[in-house]
Amino acid sequence: MAQKSSYTDTSYYSKVFGGEKTFRIYLPKKQGSITKCYPVIYFFHGWGGRYFKDPSANIAYKKLGELVEKHQFILVMWDGNMEEKEPRPYNVGNHADMKYKIQMKDYFPELMSHIDSSFPTIPDRNNRGIIGFSMGGFMASYLAGKYPDKVSAVVSFTGSAEFFIGYPDNYTLYPVRYTLENLRDVAFYIHNRDNCPMAGLNEEVYQAAVWNEMDNFHYQKIPGEHSIDKPGETKVFESAISYLVAQFNEPKPTKPKWSHYDLYPEFKIWDYTVQSNKSEPGFLYLRNVSKSGFGFYTYRWLPNGSAIKNCKAEIITAACYKPNSQYQINVVRTNTGVIERLMQESDKVGRLHFSLPGDGCEVGIKEASADPVFSVVGYRLNENEKYLKINEQNELRVQLLNRTQYIPANQKIEIELSCSDSTVRVLNPIEEIELSQESIILTSNVFKVVCAKEPPSNGSPAWLNMKTTISFEDYYTEDSFTVPVWFDVPYFQKIQLNTADAETTTNDRFVSRGERFSLKQDGHLLKLYTEDPFVDFNEEKVFAEVIPAYWPDGLSLSTQVKIANDCPNGHEIEFLAFYETKTYKPIFRQRHWGKVKIVVKE
């Protein structure tokens, strides 16, 4: 154990890494004979960094002890190095970087356990936070969302915005901007710099946080390059410390319901346990979880990917129910509308057990004295359409799940529909729904919606985040759902068609039934969208590739689709599409939108 100035470099045996793992720890000076316990802040370094260095961050390590004394906390600088010869930490990155079976999602809780058992910490989520820089900023955002029951606040300094995470043979693209639901109960601060290579990508995350209406989110963008402080200073680093300590001192209550995306087949969160047969890239998603029930979905990618085929999960709830007691359960298959009603007895500690398919389920759990709980489970648009049309009056109906089958005295509820996007107008924002005892799935009257939205020019969320407010008597709850937009954009002119089976590229726009293909505009692969029923959504494939720039951050998405075998001859299919380019430095992702028509032939 080496003692240097105000910190100590020490190690312990890590079962996850299979060897000694070193970290640096700063402890406040002991005052007299009284033993005091402290909150803990973990620092995650960037590329090429270790627990004792970070080449780009400009950290004044010897001065950090002064901040520890001033703010009275324990600071742990972990080591994300995978092996000595590899400067890239954390086993995250692009396709070629996914080399190791060791996962940081296993190492972080192991390290937390060691710190809490070895040092005078306050071992709870309200006194635990993370600061990360660059790649460490990405990892901080990811792990805070992976473990919101263990971490209450996180700061990302010019963090990476998306990377693949997982094993060499099974990894998933994790975009921070589309997984912000994981951070609803975590205070989240993004510190961006205007000339940092990742400035534009962090701007996308900020815009996504606004789109998601995150209520405990802070964003700051200041002049400068990719760093934390000027050499020898701690001013900016201290701003992160102050933010976290303020969260520790005045912890926010957790929300009455939570949602969570996870890319691993097994996980635990908020005392819930999920075990699945997931064996391919993608996400398991628990939605609007509370004592009254939850939704369970799977996605092959985010956002809005199709369900993972043949995926099943065993889900065990928290021990929040009366032990050995009967509960009425309603399971709604959201893709078919089939409702299964059953009784289940809780186990001896008060947990309920479910076996569910991954193609979309909503579970309602009813007690004798159940409170009302309503949740949005879908929408109906115009004549069985999926996309909101620009500059037209769209007819939208909201579908709700009455989880506990609660019926108000007047048998009516009020639903208000809104959108924070200023280009959207709901002409009749409030409608009533009448309920009956048999009503589990409710459909609202028509909301008339007009939208003039332009497609975003970067990678920020393109669709609409529609918000519902449901109320009656003294009951009030909010929920949201996503509606895609069919943008009014011109047709691409320089289209090439790549057929997957024949591996050929042609300039015509004719495809065959059952054929897989991708499209290019002027050499750029396109990400395709359509609501045509003869494009098999479940057979769609999405590819993520690096566009050259100053750094390889920010991936470009493209699509390969399949025509249904029963598609009529001569049928014309229209796609909404985009391709992506990037500026060199700072890296700003640029999306170029257009439409494409193809024709199906014999």
C-alpha positions as CSV (number, residue, x, y, z in Angstrom):
1,M,0.0,0.0,0.0
2,A,1.6,3.2,-1.2
3,Q,0.9,6.5,0.7
4,K,1.1,9.7,-1.4
5,S,0.0,13.0,-0.2
6,S,-3.8,12.9,0.6
7,Y,-4.5,9.7,-1.2
8,T,-3.8,6.0,-0.9
9,D,-3.2,3.5,-3.8
10,T,-4.4,0.1,-2.7
11,S,-5.8,-3.1,-4.2
12,Y,-8.0,-6.1,-3.5
13,Y,-8.6,-9.4,-5.2
14,S,-11.3,-9.0,-7.8
15,K,-13.3,-12.2,-8.6
16,V,-14.6,-10.5,-11.7
17,F,-11.1,-9.8,-13.1
18,G,-9.5,-12.9,-11.5
19,G,-6.7,-11.0,-9.9
20,E,-5.6,-7.9,-7.9
21,K,-7.4,-4.7,-8.9
22,T,-5.9,-1.4,-7.8
23,F,-7.8,1.8,-7.0
24,R,-6.9,5.2,-5.5
25,I,-8.9,6.4,-2.5
26,Y,-9.1,9.8,-0.8
27,L,-10.3,9.8,2.8
28,P,-11.2,12.9,5.0
29,K,-8.9,13.3,7.9
30,K,-10.2,11.7,11.1
31,Q,-11.4,14.2,13.7
32,G,-10.6,13.0,17.2
33,S,-11.8,9.6,18.4
34,I,-15.2,9.8,16.8
35,T,-15.7,7.6,13.8
36,K,-17.7,9.3,11.1
37,C,-19.2,7.8,8.0
38,Y,-19.1,9.5,4.6
39,P,-20.9,9.5,1.2
40,V,-18.8,8.1,-1.7
41,I,-18.1,9.5,-5.1
42,Y,-16.5,7.2,-7.8
43,F,-14.5,8.7,-10.6
44,F,-14.3,6.9,-14.0
45,H,-11.4,7.9,-16.2
46,G,-11.3,8.1,-20.0
47,W,-9.4,6.4,-22.8
48,G,-5.8,5.7,-21.9
49,G,-6.5,6.5,-18.3
50,R,-6.0,4.6,-15.1
51,Y,-6.7,5.1,-11.4
52,F,-3.7,7.4,-11.3
53,K,-3.8,9.2,-14.6
54,D,-6.1,10.6,-17.3
55,P,-4.1,12.1,-20.2
56,S,-6.8,14.5,-21.4
57,A,-8.7,15.4,-18.3
58,N,-6.1,17.7,-16.6
59,I,-6.9,16.4,-13.1
60,A,-4.8,17.9,-10.3
61,Y,-4.7,14.6,-8.3
62,K,-2.7,16.1,-5.4
63,K,-5.3,18.9,-4.9
64,L,-8.3,16.6,-4.8
65,G,-7.7,15.9,-1.1
66,E,-8.6,19.5,-0.5
67,L,-12.0,19.0,-2.1
68,V,-12.5,15.8,0.0
69,E,-11.8,17.8,3.2
70,K,-13.9,20.7,2.2
71,H,-17.0,18.7,1.1
72,Q,-16.5,15.7,3.5
73,F,-16.8,12.7,1.3
74,I,-14.8,9.7,0.1
75,L,-13.4,9.8,-3.4
76,V,-12.6,6.5,-5.2
77,M,-10.7,6.6,-8.5
78,W,-11.3,3.2,-10.1
79,D,-9.3,1.4,-12.8
80,G,-11.2,0.5,-15.9
81,N,-8.2,-1.0,-17.6
82,M,-8.9,-4.4,-19.1
83,E,-5.2,-5.5,-19.5
84,E,-1.9,-3.6,-19.4
85,K,-1.3,-3.5,-23.2
86,E,-4.8,-2.2,-23.9
87,P,-5.4,1.6,-23.5
88,R,-9.1,1.3,-24.3
89,P,-11.0,0.8,-21.0
90,Y,-14.3,-0.8,-20.0
91,N,-14.7,-3.3,-22.9
92,V,-17.0,-1.0,-24.7
93,G,-16.7,0.6,-28.1
94,N,-17.3,-0.3,-31.8
95,H,-17.4,-3.7,-33.4
96,A,-13.6,-4.4,-33.3
97,D,-13.3,-3.3,-29.6
98,M,-15.6,-6.0,-28.2
99,K,-12.8,-8.4,-27.0
100,Y,-13.4,-9.4,-23.4
101,K,-15.8,-11.5,-21.4
102,I,-15.2,-9.4,-18.3
103,Q,-18.1,-6.9,-17.9
104,M,-18.0,-3.7,-15.9
105,K,-21.6,-4.2,-14.8
106,D,-20.2,-7.0,-12.7
107,Y,-17.1,-5.2,-11.5
108,F,-18.8,-2.0,-10.2
109,P,-21.1,-3.7,-7.6
110,E,-18.1,-5.8,-6.5
111,L,-16.0,-2.7,-6.0
112,M,-18.8,-0.9,-4.2
113,S,-19.2,-3.9,-1.8
114,H,-15.4,-3.8,-1.1
115,I,-15.4,-0.1,-0.5
116,D,-18.4,-0.3,1.8
117,S,-17.0,-3.2,3.8
118,S,-13.5,-1.7,4.1
119,F,-14.0,2.1,4.7
120,P,-16.3,4.3,6.7
121,T,-19.0,4.9,4.1
122,I,-22.7,5.6,4.3
123,P,-23.7,2.5,2.3
124,D,-26.9,3.5,0.5
125,R,-27.9,5.0,-2.9
126,N,-28.6,8.4,-1.5
127,N,-25.0,8.8,-0.5
128,R,-23.4,7.3,-3.6
129,G,-22.6,9.1,-6.9
130,I,-20.4,8.9,-10.0
131,I,-18.3,11.3,-12.0
132,G,-17.0,10.2,-15.4
133,F,-14.9,11.8,-18.1
134,S,-15.0,11.0,-21.8
135,M,-15.4,7.2,-22.1
136,G,-15.8,7.2,-18.4
137,G,-18.6,9.7,-18.8
138,F,-20.4,7.1,-21.0
139,M,-19.7,4.4,-18.4
140,A,-20.9,6.6,-15.6
141,S,-24.2,7.3,-17.4
142,Y,-24.6,3.6,-18.2
143,L,-23.9,2.2,-14.8
144,A,-25.9,4.8,-13.0
145,G,-28.8,3.8,-15.2
146,K,-28.0,0.1,-14.7
147,Y,-28.1,0.5,-10.9
148,P,-30.4,3.4,-10.1
149,D,-31.2,1.5,-6.8
150,K,-27.5,1.9,-5.9
151,V,-26.6,5.3,-7.3
152,S,-28.5,8.6,-6.8
153,A,-26.5,11.1,-8.9
154,V,-24.1,11.1,-11.9
155,V,-22.0,13.7,-13.7
156,S,-20.7,13.2,-17.3
157,F,-17.8,15.4,-18.4
158,T,-17.8,15.5,-22.2
159,G,-18.9,11.8,-22.2
160,S,-19.2,9.5,-25.1
161,A,-22.8,9.2,-26.2
162,E,-23.1,5.6,-27.5
163,F,-21.1,2.4,-27.6
164,F,-21.6,-1.3,-27.9
165,I,-21.7,-3.1,-24.6
166,G,-21.6,-6.9,-24.0
167,Y,-19.6,-10.0,-24.9
168,P,-17.5,-10.6,-27.9
169,D,-20.2,-12.8,-29.5
170,N,-23.2,-10.9,-28.3
171,Y,-23.1,-7.1,-27.9
172,T,-25.7,-4.4,-28.1
173,L,-25.5,-0.7,-29.1
174,Y,-26.4,1.4,-26.0
175,P,-27.4,4.9,-27.0
176,V,-27.6,7.1,-23.9
177,R,-30.2,9.4,-25.5
178,Y,-32.7,6.5,-25.9
179,T,-32.1,5.0,-22.5
180,L,-32.8,8.0,-20.3
181,E,-35.8,6.2,-18.7
182,N,-33.1,4.3,-16.7
183,L,-32.1,7.6,-15.1
184,R,-35.5,8.9,-14.0
185,D,-34.6,8.5,-10.4
186,V,-31.0,9.6,-10.8
187,A,-29.8,13.2,-10.8
188,F,-28.0,13.6,-14.1
189,Y,-25.6,16.4,-15.1
190,I,-23.9,16.7,-18.5
191,H,-21.0,19.0,-18.7
192,N,-20.2,19.8,-22.4
193,R,-17.5,21.9,-24.1
194,D,-18.0,23.7,-27.4
195,N,-14.8,22.5,-29.1
196,C,-14.7,19.0,-27.7
197,P,-14.9,16.3,-30.5
198,M,-18.1,15.0,-28.8
199,A,-19.8,18.4,-28.5
200,G,-22.5,17.6,-31.0
201,L,-23.1,14.1,-29.7
202,N,-23.6,15.4,-26.1
203,E,-25.9,18.1,-27.6
204,E,-28.1,15.2,-28.9
205,V,-28.3,13.7,-25.4
206,Y,-29.3,17.1,-24.0
207,Q,-32.0,17.4,-26.6
208,A,-33.2,13.9,-25.8
209,A,-33.4,14.8,-22.1
210,V,-35.6,17.8,-23.0
211,W,-37.7,15.5,-25.3
212,N,-38.1,13.1,-22.4
213,E,-39.0,15.9,-20.0
214,M,-36.3,14.8,-17.5
215,D,-37.0,16.7,-14.3
216,N,-33.7,16.2,-12.4
217,F,-31.4,17.0,-15.3
218,H,-28.7,19.7,-15.6
219,Y,-26.8,20.7,-18.7
220,Q,-23.9,23.1,-19.1
221,K,-21.9,23.9,-22.2
222,I,-18.8,26.1,-21.8
223,P,-15.9,27.1,-24.1
224,G,-13.0,24.7,-24.3
225,E,-11.5,21.4,-25.6
226,H,-11.9,17.8,-24.4
227,S,-10.9,18.2,-20.8
228,I,-12.2,18.8,-17.3
229,D,-10.0,21.6,-15.9
230,K,-7.1,23.8,-16.9
231,P,-3.8,22.3,-15.8
232,G,-3.3,22.6,-12.1
233,E,-6.9,23.7,-11.4
234,T,-9.8,21.9,-9.7
235,K,-12.6,24.5,-10.3
236,V,-14.6,22.5,-12.8
237,F,-14.1,19.2,-11.0
238,E,-15.3,20.8,-7.8
239,S,-18.5,21.9,-9.6
240,A,-19.3,18.3,-10.1
241,I,-18.5,17.5,-6.5
242,S,-20.8,20.3,-5.4
243,Y,-23.6,19.0,-7.6
244,L,-23.3,15.5,-6.2
245,V,-23.0,16.6,-2.5
246,A,-26.1,18.8,-2.9
247,Q,-28.0,15.7,-4.1
248,F,-26.7,13.8,-1.1
249,N,-27.8,16.5,1.3
250,E,-31.3,16.8,-0.1
251,P,-32.2,13.5,-1.7
252,K,-35.2,13.4,-4.0
253,P,-37.9,10.8,-3.3
254,T,-38.0,8.0,-5.8
255,K,-40.9,8.1,-8.2
256,P,-44.1,6.0,-7.7
257,K,-43.3,4.0,-10.9
258,W,-40.1,3.2,-12.8
259,S,-39.0,1.8,-16.1
260,H,-35.8,0.1,-17.1
261,Y,-33.9,-1.0,-20.3
262,D,-31.4,-3.8,-19.9
263,L,-29.2,-5.4,-22.5
264,Y,-28.3,-8.5,-20.5
265,P,-30.4,-11.7,-20.3
266,E,-30.5,-11.6,-16.5
267,F,-30.6,-8.6,-14.1
268,K,-31.8,-7.4,-10.8
269,I,-33.2,-3.9,-10.1
270,W,-35.3,-2.4,-7.3
271,D,-35.6,-5.9,-5.8
272,Y,-37.1,-7.3,-9.0
273,T,-35.3,-10.3,-10.7
274,V,-35.4,-11.0,-14.4
275,Q,-34.0,-14.1,-16.0
276,S,-34.5,-14.7,-19.7
277,N,-33.4,-16.8,-22.7
278,K,-32.2,-13.8,-24.6
279,S,-29.2,-14.8,-26.7
280,E,-28.9,-12.0,-29.3
281,P,-28.4,-8.3,-29.3
282,G,-31.2,-6.2,-27.9
283,F,-33.0,-5.0,-24.8
284,L,-35.4,-6.3,-22.2
285,Y,-37.7,-3.5,-21.0
286,L,-39.7,-3.2,-17.8
287,R,-42.2,-0.4,-18.1
288,N,-44.2,1.6,-15.5
289,V,-43.3,-0.8,-12.7
290,S,-45.3,-0.4,-9.4
291,K,-47.1,-2.6,-6.9
292,S,-50.1,-2.6,-9.3
293,G,-48.2,-4.3,-12.1
294,F,-45.7,-3.7,-15.0
295,G,-45.2,-4.0,-18.7
296,F,-42.6,-6.3,-20.2
297,Y,-41.3,-5.8,-23.8
298,T,-38.2,-6.6,-25.8
299,Y,-36.5,-4.6,-28.6
300,R,-33.8,-5.7,-31.0
301,W,-32.5,-2.1,-31.1
302,L,-33.4,1.4,-29.8
303,P,-35.5,3.2,-30.6
304,N,-38.6,1.3,-31.7
305,G,-37.0,-1.9,-32.7
306,S,-39.0,-5.1,-33.3
307,A,-39.4,-7.7,-30.6
308,I,-36.7,-10.3,-30.0
309,K,-38.0,-13.5,-31.5
310,N,-38.9,-16.4,-29.1
311,C,-37.7,-14.5,-26.1
312,K,-39.2,-15.5,-22.7
313,A,-38.5,-14.3,-19.2
314,E,-39.1,-15.3,-15.6
315,I,-39.9,-12.2,-13.6
316,I,-40.0,-12.2,-9.8
317,T,-41.4,-9.1,-8.2
318,A,-40.1,-7.3,-5.1
319,A,-41.3,-8.6,-1.8
320,C,-44.0,-5.9,-1.6
321,Y,-47.1,-8.1,-1.3
322,K,-48.7,-9.9,1.7
323,P,-47.1,-13.4,2.0
324,N,-49.1,-16.4,1.0
325,S,-52.0,-14.4,-0.2
326,Q,-54.2,-14.6,-3.3
327,Y,-54.0,-11.9,-6.0
328,Q,-56.1,-11.4,-9.1
329,I,-53.8,-11.1,-12.2
330,N,-54.7,-9.7,-15.6
331,V,-52.1,-10.3,-18.4
332,V,-52.7,-8.4,-21.6
333,R,-50.8,-9.4,-24.7
334,T,-50.4,-6.0,-26.3
335,N,-49.8,-7.2,-29.8
336,T,-53.0,-9.3,-30.0
337,G,-55.2,-7.8,-27.3
338,V,-55.7,-11.2,-25.7
339,I,-56.4,-10.9,-22.0
340,E,-55.6,-13.8,-19.5
341,R,-57.3,-13.6,-16.1
342,L,-55.9,-15.8,-13.3
343,M,-55.3,-16.0,-9.5
344,Q,-51.8,-16.3,-8.1
345,E,-50.6,-16.8,-4.5
346,S,-47.7,-14.8,-3.4
347,D,-44.7,-16.8,-2.0
348,K,-43.7,-16.9,1.7
349,V,-41.8,-13.6,1.5
350,G,-44.4,-11.7,-0.5
351,R,-43.2,-12.0,-4.1
352,L,-45.2,-12.9,-7.2
353,H,-43.7,-14.9,-10.0
354,F,-44.4,-14.5,-13.8
355,S,-43.4,-16.3,-16.9
356,L,-43.9,-14.0,-19.9
357,P,-43.2,-13.8,-23.6
358,G,-41.2,-10.9,-24.9
359,D,-43.5,-9.7,-27.7
360,G,-45.3,-7.3,-25.3
361,C,-47.2,-7.9,-22.1
362,E,-48.9,-5.7,-19.5
363,V,-49.5,-7.2,-16.1
364,G,-52.2,-5.9,-13.7
365,I,-52.1,-7.0,-10.1
366,K,-55.3,-6.3,-8.1
367,E,-55.7,-6.3,-4.4
368,A,-59.1,-6.0,-2.5
369,S,-58.3,-2.4,-1.6
370,A,-56.4,-1.5,-4.8
371,D,-55.8,2.1,-5.7
372,P,-56.6,3.3,-9.3
373,V,-53.7,2.8,-11.8
374,F,-54.0,3.7,-15.5
375,S,-51.2,3.2,-18.0
376,V,-50.9,4.0,-21.7
377,V,-50.5,0.8,-23.8
378,G,-50.8,2.1,-27.3
379,Y,-52.6,4.3,-29.8
380,R,-54.7,4.1,-32.9
381,L,-54.1,6.6,-35.7
382,N,-56.4,7.4,-38.6
383,E,-57.2,4.3,-40.7
384,N,-54.9,1.8,-39.0
385,E,-51.9,4.0,-39.7
386,K,-48.7,4.2,-37.7
387,Y,-47.2,7.5,-38.6
388,L,-48.6,11.0,-38.0
389,K,-49.0,12.9,-41.2
390,I,-47.5,16.4,-41.5
391,N,-49.9,19.4,-42.0
392,E,-53.0,17.2,-41.9
393,Q,-55.6,16.7,-39.3
394,N,-54.8,13.3,-37.7
395,E,-57.3,11.3,-35.7
396,L,-55.6,9.7,-32.7
397,R,-57.1,7.5,-30.1
398,V,-55.2,6.6,-26.9
399,Q,-55.4,3.1,-25.5
400,L,-55.2,2.7,-21.7
401,L,-54.8,-0.2,-19.3
402,N,-57.0,-0.1,-16.2
403,R,-54.5,-2.2,-14.2
404,T,-56.6,-2.6,-11.0
405,Q,-60.0,-2.4,-12.7
406,Y,-60.9,0.6,-10.5
407,I,-64.2,2.3,-11.2
408,P,-64.8,5.9,-10.1
409,A,-68.2,6.8,-8.6
410,N,-69.3,8.5,-11.8
411,Q,-67.7,5.8,-13.9
412,K,-65.7,8.4,-15.9
413,I,-62.1,9.5,-16.2
414,E,-60.7,12.5,-18.0
415,I,-57.7,12.3,-20.2
416,E,-55.7,15.2,-21.5
417,L,-53.3,14.9,-24.4
418,S,-50.4,17.2,-25.0
419,C,-46.9,17.5,-26.5
420,S,-44.0,19.7,-25.5
421,D,-43.1,20.1,-29.2
422,S,-44.3,23.5,-30.3
423,T,-45.1,22.3,-33.8
424,V,-47.9,20.0,-32.5
425,R,-51.4,21.2,-31.8
426,V,-54.1,19.1,-30.1
427,L,-57.3,20.7,-31.2
428,N,-59.5,19.0,-28.5
429,P,-57.0,18.3,-25.7
430,I,-59.4,16.9,-23.2
431,E,-61.7,13.9,-23.6
432,E,-63.7,11.7,-21.2
433,I,-63.8,7.9,-21.1
434,E,-66.6,5.9,-19.6
435,L,-65.6,2.8,-17.6
436,S,-67.3,-0.5,-16.8
437,Q,-66.4,-3.3,-14.5
438,E,-65.3,-5.4,-17.5
439,S,-63.1,-2.7,-18.9
440,I,-59.4,-3.5,-18.7
441,I,-58.3,-2.0,-22.1
442,L,-59.9,1.4,-22.7
443,T,-59.9,3.4,-25.9
444,S,-60.4,7.2,-25.9
445,N,-62.5,9.3,-28.2
446,V,-60.7,10.9,-31.1
447,F,-58.1,13.5,-30.5
448,K,-57.6,15.8,-33.5
449,V,-53.8,16.4,-33.9
450,V,-52.0,18.7,-36.3
451,C,-48.2,18.7,-36.7
452,A,-45.8,20.8,-38.7
453,K,-42.6,19.2,-37.4
454,E,-39.4,19.4,-39.5
455,P,-37.1,16.4,-39.4
456,P,-34.2,16.9,-37.0
457,S,-30.8,17.5,-38.7
458,N,-28.9,15.6,-36.1
459,G,-29.4,12.4,-34.1
460,S,-31.8,13.8,-31.5
461,P,-35.2,12.0,-31.2
462,A,-37.1,12.5,-34.4
463,W,-40.6,11.3,-33.2
464,L,-43.2,12.9,-30.9
465,N,-43.3,12.3,-27.2
466,M,-47.0,12.5,-26.5
467,K,-48.0,13.1,-22.9
468,T,-51.3,12.0,-21.2
469,T,-52.7,13.3,-18.0
470,I,-55.4,11.0,-16.5
471,S,-57.6,12.4,-13.7
472,F,-60.8,12.0,-11.8
473,E,-61.9,13.0,-8.3
474,D,-58.6,13.4,-6.5
475,Y,-56.7,11.0,-8.7
476,Y,-54.0,12.2,-11.1
477,T,-51.3,10.4,-13.1
478,E,-49.1,11.1,-16.1
479,D,-47.8,8.8,-18.8
480,S,-46.3,9.2,-22.3
481,F,-46.0,7.3,-25.6
482,T,-44.1,7.8,-28.8
483,V,-45.7,8.6,-32.2
484,P,-43.5,8.5,-35.3
485,V,-43.9,11.2,-37.9
486,W,-44.1,10.9,-41.7
487,F,-42.1,13.9,-42.6
488,D,-42.8,16.1,-45.6
489,V,-39.5,15.7,-47.4
490,P,-38.5,15.4,-51.1
491,Y,-37.7,12.1,-52.8
492,F,-34.1,10.9,-53.0
493,Q,-32.9,10.9,-56.6
494,K,-29.6,8.9,-56.7
495,I,-30.9,5.6,-55.4
496,Q,-29.1,2.3,-55.6
497,L,-30.7,-1.0,-54.5
498,N,-28.5,-3.7,-52.8
499,T,-30.0,-7.2,-52.8
500,A,-28.9,-9.4,-50.0
501,D,-29.4,-12.7,-51.6
502,A,-27.7,-12.0,-54.9
503,E,-25.2,-9.5,-53.4
504,T,-25.8,-7.2,-56.3
505,T,-26.2,-3.5,-56.7
506,T,-28.5,-2.0,-59.3
507,N,-29.9,1.4,-60.2
508,D,-33.5,0.2,-60.7
509,R,-36.1,0.1,-58.0
510,F,-37.7,-3.3,-58.5
511,V,-37.6,-6.0,-55.9
512,S,-39.1,-9.5,-55.7
513,R,-41.4,-11.1,-53.2
514,G,-39.5,-12.5,-50.2
515,E,-36.4,-10.5,-51.2
516,R,-34.1,-8.8,-48.7
517,F,-32.5,-5.5,-49.7
518,S,-31.0,-2.2,-48.6
519,L,-31.0,1.1,-50.3
520,K,-28.3,3.7,-50.9
521,Q,-28.6,7.4,-51.7
522,D,-25.5,8.6,-53.6
523,G,-23.5,5.8,-52.0
524,H,-24.8,6.3,-48.4
525,L,-26.7,3.4,-46.8
526,L,-30.2,4.4,-45.7
527,K,-32.2,3.9,-42.5
528,L,-35.7,3.0,-43.7
529,Y,-39.2,3.5,-42.2
530,T,-42.5,2.4,-43.6
531,E,-46.0,1.4,-42.5
532,D,-46.6,-0.7,-45.5
533,P,-48.0,-4.1,-44.4
534,F,-46.0,-6.0,-47.0
535,V,-42.6,-5.0,-45.5
536,D,-42.0,-7.6,-42.7
537,F,-41.1,-5.5,-39.7
538,N,-40.0,-8.6,-37.7
539,E,-37.4,-9.5,-40.4
540,E,-35.9,-6.0,-40.4
541,K,-32.1,-5.8,-39.7
542,V,-30.3,-2.6,-38.5
543,F,-26.6,-2.1,-38.9
544,A,-24.4,0.4,-37.1
545,E,-21.2,1.5,-38.7
546,V,-18.5,4.1,-37.9
547,I,-18.4,7.2,-40.1
548,P,-14.8,8.5,-40.2
549,A,-14.2,11.7,-38.1
550,Y,-11.7,13.0,-35.6
551,W,-12.7,10.2,-33.3
552,P,-14.8,7.1,-34.1
553,D,-17.7,8.2,-31.9
554,G,-21.2,8.4,-33.2
555,L,-22.4,5.5,-35.3
556,S,-24.4,5.6,-38.5
557,L,-27.5,3.4,-38.7
558,S,-28.8,1.6,-41.9
559,T,-31.6,-0.9,-42.6
560,Q,-32.0,-4.1,-44.5
561,V,-35.7,-5.0,-45.0
562,K,-37.6,-8.0,-46.4
563,I,-40.7,-8.0,-48.7
564,A,-43.5,-10.3,-47.6
565,N,-44.0,-13.5,-49.7
566,D,-47.6,-12.6,-50.3
567,C,-47.0,-9.1,-51.6
568,P,-49.1,-8.4,-54.7
569,N,-47.3,-8.0,-58.0
570,G,-46.8,-4.4,-59.0
571,H,-47.3,-3.2,-55.4
572,E,-45.6,0.2,-54.8
573,I,-43.9,0.7,-51.4
574,E,-42.9,4.1,-50.1
575,F,-40.2,4.6,-47.5
576,L,-39.2,7.5,-45.3
577,A,-35.4,7.4,-45.0
578,F,-32.3,9.1,-43.8
579,Y,-28.5,8.7,-44.2
580,E,-25.9,10.2,-41.9
581,T,-22.7,12.1,-42.3
582,K,-20.5,13.7,-39.6
583,T,-18.4,16.8,-39.3
584,Y,-14.8,16.1,-38.5
585,K,-14.3,18.2,-35.3
586,P,-16.3,18.8,-33.3
587,I,-18.3,15.8,-34.3
588,F,-21.8,16.7,-35.3
589,R,-23.9,14.0,-36.7
590,Q,-25.9,15.2,-39.7
591,R,-29.0,13.4,-40.9
592,H,-30.3,13.9,-44.4
593,W,-33.9,12.9,-44.9
594,G,-35.9,11.9,-48.0
595,K,-38.4,9.4,-49.4
596,V,-38.0,6.4,-51.7
597,K,-40.4,4.4,-53.7
598,I,-39.8,0.8,-54.9
599,V,-42.0,-1.6,-56.9
600,V,-42.5,-5.3,-56.2
601,K,-42.4,-7.5,-59.3
602,E,-42.8,-11.3,-60.0
